[in-house]
Amino acid sequence: MLPVIPVFLVGVASAPLLKKLIRPVVRGTVKSSVKLAMDAKRVAHEINEDLSDIAAEATAEAFAADLQDGSDVPRQTTKKARPSSAANA
């Protein structure tokens, strides 16, 4: 059991030095990960805005087409009512 003690002591003695060396590496990794996540969030937000714009344009074109067909008021689509849970019981 005597050879184990010097290895343990080397580990204990080198821990503060390794902490000083490893901390900047871990910090850089975390910083890069946070930046990547922020960039991904920004891109997702831009895509969402583009899709919202496309949906608004399509809705406007549909209403314009209804007005050109001669109807006074553009038709408005309605969602079908979902059956209540009491009716299913």
Helices and strands as residue ranges (DSSP letters): H 4-68, H 85-88
